Amino acid sequence: MTSTRTAQRLNRILAMLPWVIANSGASVAEVCERFGYTERELAADLDLVFVCGLPGYGPGDLMVAYIDDDEVIVELADYFANPVRLTPPEALSLLASGMALISTGQAPEALETAVEKLQRVVLGDDGDALVVDLAEPPFVGELRGSAASGEVVRIVHTAIASGQTTERDVEPWAVFTTMGNWYLRGHCRMAEAERVFRVDRIRDIEATGETFTVIPRSLEPEIGYTPGAEDVRATIVLRDAARWVADYYPVEVVRDGGDGLVVRFSASDPLVVARLLLRLGSAADLVEGEAVAATLEELRSKILASYAPD
């Protein structure tokens, strides 16, 4: 997880620097909006690249990067004035990834335009030399069609955490793929709230014939968790070794103090939280959550029992 965040941070820095150099006088708000920064993150990245530079490391070889009032300043960094050139393998990999996303039907128009330009550069006139088409699992086509036409679908779904199978009427909004899986996002009438379902956990699907009003939505292809009134909740203190939980899980941050990062965790099953706490060990403490505490104690007892002598 740490190496992934480091790579993402480096990629953002390498994208940000050429743009700031080319757009002298850019404001903090402009840079934050364009590259998804908070002001604190931007300041930290500028501090990171400050006095970095080419070998020799004399005053004329090192970058200057800072915030002056509301302006982002990057100087003595002409070697970053243009984005790094892609190698042929990198360009081909980028093109294949873009074409794969387009084949899912969820690519924005800007990406389609960028892929067309890259395709002309990489493949020249022989635009059909590379074809990328992702195989779709069962139900994806039906769900995508229902989302486009505004038809309510009845799905039989088995939850990953609890293993419980339920039948639900869902107003489908979008079907997308991310992190190697396909997902359905929509309004679940049983939960009376937005929900995201993994398509491979859907056992059956039926078109109800009932329609709903399709409201244009700008939906990012991401997964999330929407807590319900019936969910269990737990308050957890995360120490430094467990702070990654706040990035990986949809938690509510209560405070960040000397005792650690305090978060509020919601789940449909206390076993989900108990397993996480068992995995974190001494890097986390359960502060509140009776159901989770009871489940955690039961889980620990079962594990200890398996190591007990006959």
VEXNUGU-631878 format. One record per residue (C-alpha): residue number from 1; residue in one letter; x, y, z. Coordinates in nm, 2 decimals, always signed. Layout:
N
{n NUM; res A; c1 X; c2 Y; c3 Z}
...
//
This chain:
310
{n 1; res M; c1 +0.00; c2 +0.00; c3 +0.00}
{n 2; res T; c1 +0.28; c2 +0.24; c3 +0.09}
{n 3; res S; c1 +0.47; c2 +0.18; c3 -0.24}
{n 4; res T; c1 +0.15; c2 +0.24; c3 -0.43}
{n 5; res R; c1 +0.09; c2 +0.57; c3 -0.26}
{n 6; res T; c1 +0.45; c2 +0.67; c3 -0.32}
{n 7; res A; c1 +0.42; c2 +0.59; c3 -0.69}
{n 8; res Q; c1 +0.09; c2 +0.79; c3 -0.72}
{n 9; res R; c1 +0.25; c2 +1.08; c3 -0.54}
{n 10; res L; c1 +0.55; c2 +1.08; c3 -0.77}
{n 11; res N; c1 +0.34; c2 +1.06; c3 -1.08}
{n 12; res R; c1 +0.13; c2 +1.36; c3 -0.97}
{n 13; res I; c1 +0.44; c2 +1.56; c3 -0.90}
{n 14; res L; c1 +0.58; c2 +1.48; c3 -1.25}
{n 15; res A; c1 +0.25; c2 +1.59; c3 -1.40}
{n 16; res M; c1 +0.22; c2 +1.90; c3 -1.19}
{n 17; res L; c1 +0.57; c2 +2.05; c3 -1.24}
{n 18; res P; c1 +0.56; c2 +2.09; c3 -1.62}
{n 19; res W; c1 +0.21; c2 +2.25; c3 -1.60}
{n 20; res V; c1 +0.31; c2 +2.50; c3 -1.33}
{n 21; res I; c1 +0.62; c2 +2.60; c3 -1.53}
{n 22; res A; c1 +0.42; c2 +2.64; c3 -1.85}
{n 23; res N; c1 +0.15; c2 +2.84; c3 -1.66}
{n 24; res S; c1 +0.35; c2 +3.10; c3 -1.47}
{n 25; res G; c1 +0.14; c2 +3.27; c3 -1.21}
{n 26; res A; c1 -0.09; c2 +2.98; c3 -1.15}
{n 27; res S; c1 -0.28; c2 +3.01; c3 -0.82}
{n 28; res V; c1 -0.30; c2 +2.75; c3 -0.55}
{n 29; res A; c1 -0.67; c2 +2.69; c3 -0.62}
{n 30; res E; c1 -0.60; c2 +2.63; c3 -0.99}
{n 31; res V; c1 -0.32; c2 +2.37; c3 -0.92}
{n 32; res C; c1 -0.53; c2 +2.20; c3 -0.65}
{n 33; res E; c1 -0.83; c2 +2.17; c3 -0.87}
{n 34; res R; c1 -0.64; c2 +2.05; c3 -1.18}
{n 35; res F; c1 -0.43; c2 +1.78; c3 -1.00}
{n 36; res G; c1 -0.66; c2 +1.68; c3 -0.71}
{n 37; res Y; c1 -0.45; c2 +1.84; c3 -0.44}
{n 38; res T; c1 -0.55; c2 +1.98; c3 -0.10}
{n 39; res E; c1 -0.35; c2 +2.29; c3 -0.01}
{n 40; res R; c1 -0.16; c2 +2.09; c3 +0.25}
{n 41; res E; c1 -0.07; c2 +1.81; c3 +0.01}
{n 42; res L; c1 +0.05; c2 +2.07; c3 -0.25}
{n 43; res A; c1 +0.27; c2 +2.24; c3 +0.00}
{n 44; res A; c1 +0.42; c2 +1.91; c3 +0.11}
{n 45; res D; c1 +0.50; c2 +1.81; c3 -0.25}
{n 46; res L; c1 +0.66; c2 +2.15; c3 -0.32}
{n 47; res D; c1 +0.87; c2 +2.11; c3 -0.01}
{n 48; res L; c1 +0.97; c2 +1.77; c3 -0.14}
{n 49; res V; c1 +1.10; c2 +1.89; c3 -0.47}
{n 50; res F; c1 +1.26; c2 +2.21; c3 -0.32}
{n 51; res V; c1 +1.64; c2 +2.20; c3 -0.38}
{n 52; res C; c1 +1.62; c2 +1.88; c3 -0.58}
{n 53; res G; c1 +1.80; c2 +1.89; c3 -0.90}
{n 54; res L; c1 +2.07; c2 +1.75; c3 -1.14}
{n 55; res P; c1 +2.41; c2 +1.61; c3 -1.03}
{n 56; res G; c1 +2.65; c2 +1.88; c3 -0.94}
{n 57; res Y; c1 +2.40; c2 +2.01; c3 -0.69}
{n 58; res G; c1 +2.53; c2 +2.36; c3 -0.70}
{n 59; res P; c1 +2.29; c2 +2.66; c3 -0.65}
{n 60; res G; c1 +2.23; c2 +2.67; c3 -1.03}
{n 61; res D; c1 +2.14; c2 +2.31; c3 -1.05}
{n 62; res L; c1 +1.87; c2 +2.29; c3 -0.78}
{n 63; res M; c1 +1.50; c2 +2.37; c3 -0.81}
{n 64; res V; c1 +1.31; c2 +2.63; c3 -0.62}
{n 65; res A; c1 +0.95; c2 +2.55; c3 -0.54}
{n 66; res Y; c1 +0.72; c2 +2.73; c3 -0.30}
{n 67; res I; c1 +0.39; c2 +2.91; c3 -0.25}
{n 68; res D; c1 +0.40; c2 +3.29; c3 -0.25}
{n 69; res D; c1 +0.08; c2 +3.43; c3 -0.12}
{n 70; res D; c1 -0.17; c2 +3.26; c3 -0.35}
{n 71; res E; c1 +0.08; c2 +3.18; c3 -0.63}
{n 72; res V; c1 +0.27; c2 +2.86; c3 -0.70}
{n 73; res I; c1 +0.63; c2 +2.93; c3 -0.79}
{n 74; res V; c1 +0.86; c2 +2.68; c3 -0.96}
{n 75; res E; c1 +1.20; c2 +2.81; c3 -1.08}
{n 76; res L; c1 +1.53; c2 +2.68; c3 -1.21}
{n 77; res A; c1 +1.36; c2 +2.36; c3 -1.33}
{n 78; res D; c1 +1.38; c2 +2.39; c3 -1.71}
{n 79; res Y; c1 +1.45; c2 +2.02; c3 -1.74}
{n 80; res F; c1 +1.08; c2 +1.97; c3 -1.63}
{n 81; res A; c1 +0.95; c2 +2.23; c3 -1.87}
{n 82; res N; c1 +0.81; c2 +1.95; c3 -2.09}
{n 83; res P; c1 +0.65; c2 +1.63; c3 -1.98}
{n 84; res V; c1 +0.88; c2 +1.32; c3 -1.98}
{n 85; res R; c1 +0.87; c2 +1.15; c3 -2.32}
{n 86; res L; c1 +0.72; c2 +0.80; c3 -2.33}
{n 87; res T; c1 +0.92; c2 +0.51; c3 -2.44}
{n 88; res P; c1 +0.76; c2 +0.29; c3 -2.72}
{n 89; res P; c1 +0.66; c2 +0.02; c3 -2.46}
{n 90; res E; c1 +0.52; c2 +0.28; c3 -2.23}
{n 91; res A; c1 +0.32; c2 +0.44; c3 -2.51}
{n 92; res L; c1 +0.18; c2 +0.11; c3 -2.63}
{n 93; res S; c1 +0.09; c2 +0.01; c3 -2.27}
{n 94; res L; c1 -0.09; c2 +0.34; c3 -2.22}
{n 95; res L; c1 -0.27; c2 +0.31; c3 -2.55}
{n 96; res A; c1 -0.39; c2 -0.05; c3 -2.47}
{n 97; res S; c1 -0.51; c2 +0.07; c3 -2.12}
{n 98; res G; c1 -0.71; c2 +0.36; c3 -2.27}
{n 99; res M; c1 -0.86; c2 +0.13; c3 -2.54}
{n 100; res A; c1 -0.96; c2 -0.12; c3 -2.27}
{n 101; res L; c1 -1.14; c2 +0.14; c3 -2.08}
{n 102; res I; c1 -1.32; c2 +0.27; c3 -2.39}
{n 103; res S; c1 -1.44; c2 -0.08; c3 -2.47}
{n 104; res T; c1 -1.63; c2 -0.09; c3 -2.13}
{n 105; res G; c1 -1.84; c2 +0.20; c3 -2.24}
{n 106; res Q; c1 -1.75; c2 +0.42; c3 -1.94}
{n 107; res A; c1 -1.47; c2 +0.63; c3 -2.09}
{n 108; res P; c1 -1.52; c2 +1.01; c3 -2.09}
{n 109; res E; c1 -1.50; c2 +1.20; c3 -2.42}
{n 110; res A; c1 -1.17; c2 +1.35; c3 -2.33}
{n 111; res L; c1 -1.01; c2 +1.01; c3 -2.30}
{n 112; res E; c1 -1.15; c2 +0.90; c3 -2.63}
{n 113; res T; c1 -1.00; c2 +1.20; c3 -2.80}
{n 114; res A; c1 -0.66; c2 +1.14; c3 -2.63}
{n 115; res V; c1 -0.66; c2 +0.78; c3 -2.73}
{n 116; res E; c1 -0.73; c2 +0.88; c3 -3.10}
{n 117; res K; c1 -0.43; c2 +1.12; c3 -3.09}
{n 118; res L; c1 -0.20; c2 +0.86; c3 -2.93}
{n 119; res Q; c1 -0.31; c2 +0.59; c3 -3.17}
{n 120; res R; c1 -0.21; c2 +0.81; c3 -3.47}
{n 121; res V; c1 +0.13; c2 +0.86; c3 -3.32}
{n 122; res V; c1 +0.20; c2 +0.50; c3 -3.21}
{n 123; res L; c1 +0.03; c2 +0.31; c3 -3.49}
{n 124; res G; c1 +0.04; c2 +0.56; c3 -3.77}
{n 125; res D; c1 -0.21; c2 +0.50; c3 -4.05}
{n 126; res D; c1 -0.26; c2 +0.13; c3 -3.96}
{n 127; res G; c1 -0.52; c2 +0.22; c3 -3.68}
{n 128; res D; c1 -0.66; c2 -0.14; c3 -3.68}
{n 129; res A; c1 -0.33; c2 -0.30; c3 -3.58}
{n 130; res L; c1 -0.43; c2 -0.30; c3 -3.21}
{n 131; res V; c1 -0.77; c2 -0.41; c3 -3.09}
{n 132; res V; c1 -0.86; c2 -0.43; c3 -2.72}
{n 133; res D; c1 -1.19; c2 -0.58; c3 -2.62}
{n 134; res L; c1 -1.27; c2 -0.69; c3 -2.26}
{n 135; res A; c1 -1.49; c2 -0.99; c3 -2.22}
{n 136; res E; c1 -1.80; c2 -0.91; c3 -2.02}
{n 137; res P; c1 -1.93; c2 -1.15; c3 -1.76}
{n 138; res P; c1 -2.30; c2 -1.25; c3 -1.74}
{n 139; res F; c1 -2.56; c2 -0.98; c3 -1.67}
{n 140; res V; c1 -2.34; c2 -0.68; c3 -1.76}
{n 141; res G; c1 -2.50; c2 -0.62; c3 -2.10}
{n 142; res E; c1 -2.85; c2 -0.65; c3 -1.95}
{n 143; res L; c1 -2.78; c2 -0.42; c3 -1.66}
{n 144; res R; c1 -2.62; c2 -0.16; c3 -1.89}
{n 145; res G; c1 -2.92; c2 -0.17; c3 -2.11}
{n 146; res S; c1 -3.16; c2 -0.13; c3 -1.81}
{n 147; res A; c1 -2.95; c2 +0.16; c3 -1.69}
{n 148; res A; c1 -2.98; c2 +0.33; c3 -2.03}
{n 149; res S; c1 -3.35; c2 +0.27; c3 -2.07}
{n 150; res G; c1 -3.44; c2 +0.34; c3 -1.71}
{n 151; res E; c1 -3.59; c2 +0.00; c3 -1.63}
{n 152; res V; c1 -3.61; c2 -0.14; c3 -1.27}
{n 153; res V; c1 -3.44; c2 -0.48; c3 -1.23}
{n 154; res R; c1 -3.49; c2 -0.74; c3 -0.97}
{n 155; res I; c1 -3.16; c2 -0.91; c3 -0.87}
{n 156; res V; c1 -3.07; c2 -1.20; c3 -0.65}
{n 157; res H; c1 -2.76; c2 -1.10; c3 -0.47}
{n 158; res T; c1 -2.52; c2 -1.27; c3 -0.23}
{n 159; res A; c1 -2.33; c2 -1.04; c3 +0.00}
{n 160; res I; c1 -1.96; c2 -1.10; c3 +0.04}
{n 161; res A; c1 -1.93; c2 -1.02; c3 +0.41}
{n 162; res S; c1 -2.24; c2 -1.20; c3 +0.55}
{n 163; res G; c1 -2.30; c2 -1.46; c3 +0.28}
{n 164; res Q; c1 -2.67; c2 -1.36; c3 +0.29}
{n 165; res T; c1 -2.87; c2 -1.39; c3 -0.03}
{n 166; res T; c1 -3.15; c2 -1.14; c3 -0.09}
{n 167; res E; c1 -3.38; c2 -1.04; c3 -0.37}
{n 168; res R; c1 -3.39; c2 -0.67; c3 -0.43}
{n 169; res D; c1 -3.55; c2 -0.42; c3 -0.68}
{n 170; res V; c1 -3.28; c2 -0.18; c3 -0.80}
{n 171; res E; c1 -3.29; c2 +0.13; c3 -1.02}
{n 172; res P; c1 -2.96; c2 +0.09; c3 -1.21}
{n 173; res W; c1 -2.76; c2 +0.40; c3 -1.27}
{n 174; res A; c1 -2.43; c2 +0.27; c3 -1.41}
{n 175; res V; c1 -2.23; c2 -0.04; c3 -1.47}
{n 176; res F; c1 -1.85; c2 -0.01; c3 -1.45}
{n 177; res T; c1 -1.54; c2 -0.21; c3 -1.40}
{n 178; res T; c1 -1.25; c2 -0.13; c3 -1.16}
{n 179; res M; c1 -0.99; c2 -0.32; c3 -0.96}
{n 180; res G; c1 -1.06; c2 -0.63; c3 -1.17}
{n 181; res N; c1 -1.43; c2 -0.66; c3 -1.10}
{n 182; res W; c1 -1.76; c2 -0.54; c3 -1.25}
{n 183; res Y; c1 -2.00; c2 -0.34; c3 -1.04}
{n 184; res L; c1 -2.36; c2 -0.21; c3 -1.05}
{n 185; res R; c1 -2.44; c2 +0.12; c3 -0.89}
{n 186; res G; c1 -2.79; c2 +0.23; c3 -0.84}
{n 187; res H; c1 -3.08; c2 +0.30; c3 -0.59}
{n 188; res C; c1 -3.17; c2 -0.01; c3 -0.39}
{n 189; res R; c1 -3.54; c2 +0.00; c3 -0.30}
{n 190; res M; c1 -3.50; c2 -0.25; c3 -0.02}
{n 191; res A; c1 -3.23; c2 -0.04; c3 +0.15}
{n 192; res E; c1 -3.39; c2 +0.29; c3 +0.03}
{n 193; res A; c1 -3.04; c2 +0.42; c3 -0.05}
{n 194; res E; c1 -2.76; c2 +0.41; c3 -0.30}
{n 195; res R; c1 -2.58; c2 +0.08; c3 -0.32}
{n 196; res V; c1 -2.30; c2 -0.07; c3 -0.52}
{n 197; res F; c1 -2.32; c2 -0.45; c3 -0.61}
{n 198; res R; c1 -2.05; c2 -0.67; c3 -0.75}
{n 199; res V; c1 -2.19; c2 -0.82; c3 -1.06}
{n 200; res D; c1 -2.03; c2 -1.16; c3 -1.00}
{n 201; res R; c1 -2.22; c2 -1.18; c3 -0.67}
{n 202; res I; c1 -2.55; c2 -1.14; c3 -0.86}
{n 203; res R; c1 -2.71; c2 -1.49; c3 -0.90}
{n 204; res D; c1 -3.01; c2 -1.40; c3 -1.12}
{n 205; res I; c1 -3.16; c2 -1.09; c3 -1.28}
{n 206; res E; c1 -3.51; c2 -1.02; c3 -1.40}
{n 207; res A; c1 -3.65; c2 -0.72; c3 -1.59}
{n 208; res T; c1 -3.96; c2 -0.60; c3 -1.40}
{n 209; res G; c1 -4.10; c2 -0.39; c3 -1.68}
{n 210; res E; c1 -4.13; c2 -0.09; c3 -1.44}
{n 211; res T; c1 -3.95; c2 +0.22; c3 -1.53}
{n 212; res F; c1 -3.79; c2 +0.51; c3 -1.34}
{n 213; res T; c1 -3.68; c2 +0.86; c3 -1.44}
{n 214; res V; c1 -3.32; c2 +0.85; c3 -1.56}
{n 215; res I; c1 -3.14; c2 +1.15; c3 -1.41}
{n 216; res P; c1 -2.81; c2 +1.24; c3 -1.58}
{n 217; res R; c1 -2.53; c2 +1.18; c3 -1.32}
{n 218; res S; c1 -2.16; c2 +1.22; c3 -1.33}
{n 219; res L; c1 -2.06; c2 +0.89; c3 -1.17}
{n 220; res E; c1 -1.70; c2 +0.82; c3 -1.11}
{n 221; res P; c1 -1.60; c2 +0.45; c3 -1.17}
{n 222; res E; c1 -1.53; c2 +0.38; c3 -0.81}
{n 223; res I; c1 -1.67; c2 +0.15; c3 -0.54}
{n 224; res G; c1 -1.78; c2 +0.27; c3 -0.20}
{n 225; res Y; c1 -2.00; c2 +0.18; c3 +0.10}
{n 226; res T; c1 -2.31; c2 +0.36; c3 +0.21}
{n 227; res P; c1 -2.39; c2 +0.29; c3 +0.57}
{n 228; res G; c1 -2.75; c2 +0.20; c3 +0.66}
{n 229; res A; c1 -2.95; c2 +0.24; c3 +0.97}
{n 230; res E; c1 -2.91; c2 -0.13; c3 +1.05}
{n 231; res D; c1 -2.53; c2 -0.13; c3 +1.03}
{n 232; res V; c1 -2.30; c2 -0.18; c3 +1.32}
{n 233; res R; c1 -2.07; c2 +0.10; c3 +1.41}
{n 234; res A; c1 -1.74; c2 +0.10; c3 +1.58}
{n 235; res T; c1 -1.49; c2 +0.38; c3 +1.69}
{n 236; res I; c1 -1.13; c2 +0.28; c3 +1.63}
{n 237; res V; c1 -0.80; c2 +0.44; c3 +1.71}
{n 238; res L; c1 -0.54; c2 +0.38; c3 +1.44}
{n 239; res R; c1 -0.17; c2 +0.42; c3 +1.51}
{n 240; res D; c1 +0.09; c2 +0.50; c3 +1.25}
{n 241; res A; c1 +0.11; c2 +0.14; c3 +1.12}
{n 242; res A; c1 -0.26; c2 +0.13; c3 +1.07}
{n 243; res R; c1 -0.33; c2 +0.47; c3 +0.92}
{n 244; res W; c1 -0.37; c2 +0.30; c3 +0.57}
{n 245; res V; c1 -0.72; c2 +0.19; c3 +0.69}
{n 246; res A; c1 -0.85; c2 +0.55; c3 +0.65}
{n 247; res D; c1 -0.73; c2 +0.55; c3 +0.28}
{n 248; res Y; c1 -0.86; c2 +0.20; c3 +0.20}
{n 249; res Y; c1 -1.19; c2 +0.19; c3 +0.38}
{n 250; res P; c1 -1.48; c2 +0.44; c3 +0.36}
{n 251; res V; c1 -1.45; c2 +0.55; c3 +0.73}
{n 252; res E; c1 -1.54; c2 +0.88; c3 +0.90}
{n 253; res V; c1 -1.25; c2 +1.06; c3 +1.05}
{n 254; res V; c1 -1.34; c2 +1.18; c3 +1.40}
{n 255; res R; c1 -1.00; c2 +1.34; c3 +1.49}
{n 256; res D; c1 -0.63; c2 +1.32; c3 +1.44}
{n 257; res G; c1 -0.44; c2 +1.37; c3 +1.77}
{n 258; res G; c1 -0.16; c2 +1.25; c3 +1.98}
{n 259; res D; c1 -0.32; c2 +0.92; c3 +2.05}
{n 260; res G; c1 -0.36; c2 +0.84; c3 +1.68}
{n 261; res L; c1 -0.62; c2 +0.87; c3 +1.41}
{n 262; res V; c1 -0.97; c2 +0.81; c3 +1.54}
{n 263; res V; c1 -1.22; c2 +0.68; c3 +1.29}
{n 264; res R; c1 -1.58; c2 +0.57; c3 +1.29}
{n 265; res F; c1 -1.62; c2 +0.24; c3 +1.09}
{n 266; res S; c1 -1.96; c2 +0.12; c3 +0.96}
{n 267; res A; c1 -2.03; c2 -0.23; c3 +0.83}
{n 268; res S; c1 -2.32; c2 -0.46; c3 +0.77}
{n 269; res D; c1 -2.17; c2 -0.73; c3 +0.98}
{n 270; res P; c1 -1.96; c2 -0.69; c3 +1.30}
{n 271; res L; c1 -1.74; c2 -0.98; c3 +1.17}
{n 272; res V; c1 -1.60; c2 -0.75; c3 +0.90}
{n 273; res V; c1 -1.47; c2 -0.50; c3 +1.17}
{n 274; res A; c1 -1.36; c2 -0.78; c3 +1.40}
{n 275; res R; c1 -1.14; c2 -0.95; c3 +1.14}
{n 276; res L; c1 -0.98; c2 -0.61; c3 +1.05}
{n 277; res L; c1 -0.90; c2 -0.54; c3 +1.42}
{n 278; res L; c1 -0.75; c2 -0.89; c3 +1.46}
{n 279; res R; c1 -0.54; c2 -0.83; c3 +1.15}
{n 280; res L; c1 -0.42; c2 -0.49; c3 +1.28}
{n 281; res G; c1 -0.32; c2 -0.63; c3 +1.62}
{n 282; res S; c1 -0.15; c2 -0.37; c3 +1.85}
{n 283; res A; c1 -0.17; c2 -0.10; c3 +1.57}
{n 284; res A; c1 -0.53; c2 -0.03; c3 +1.65}
{n 285; res D; c1 -0.77; c2 -0.02; c3 +1.95}
{n 286; res L; c1 -1.14; c2 -0.06; c3 +1.96}
{n 287; res V; c1 -1.29; c2 +0.24; c3 +2.16}
{n 288; res E; c1 -1.66; c2 +0.19; c3 +2.11}
{n 289; res G; c1 -1.88; c2 -0.09; c3 +1.95}
{n 290; res E; c1 -2.03; c2 -0.35; c3 +2.17}
{n 291; res A; c1 -2.13; c2 -0.58; c3 +1.89}
{n 292; res V; c1 -1.78; c2 -0.57; c3 +1.74}
{n 293; res A; c1 -1.62; c2 -0.62; c3 +2.08}
{n 294; res A; c1 -1.83; c2 -0.94; c3 +2.14}
{n 295; res T; c1 -1.75; c2 -1.07; c3 +1.79}
{n 296; res L; c1 -1.38; c2 -1.00; c3 +1.83}
{n 297; res E; c1 -1.37; c2 -1.18; c3 +2.16}
{n 298; res E; c1 -1.55; c2 -1.48; c3 +2.00}
{n 299; res L; c1 -1.31; c2 -1.48; c3 +1.71}
{n 300; res R; c1 -1.01; c2 -1.47; c3 +1.93}
{n 301; res S; c1 -1.14; c2 -1.76; c3 +2.14}
{n 302; res K; c1 -1.20; c2 -1.97; c3 +1.83}
{n 303; res I; c1 -0.84; c2 -1.91; c3 +1.71}
{n 304; res L; c1 -0.69; c2 -1.99; c3 +2.05}
{n 305; res A; c1 -0.90; c2 -2.30; c3 +2.07}
{n 306; res S; c1 -0.76; c2 -2.43; c3 +1.75}
{n 307; res Y; c1 -0.41; c2 -2.42; c3 +1.90}
{n 308; res A; c1 -0.51; c2 -2.57; c3 +2.23}
{n 309; res P; c1 -0.38; c2 -2.93; c3 +2.31}
{n 310; res D; c1 -0.63; c2 -3.21; c3 +2.26}
//
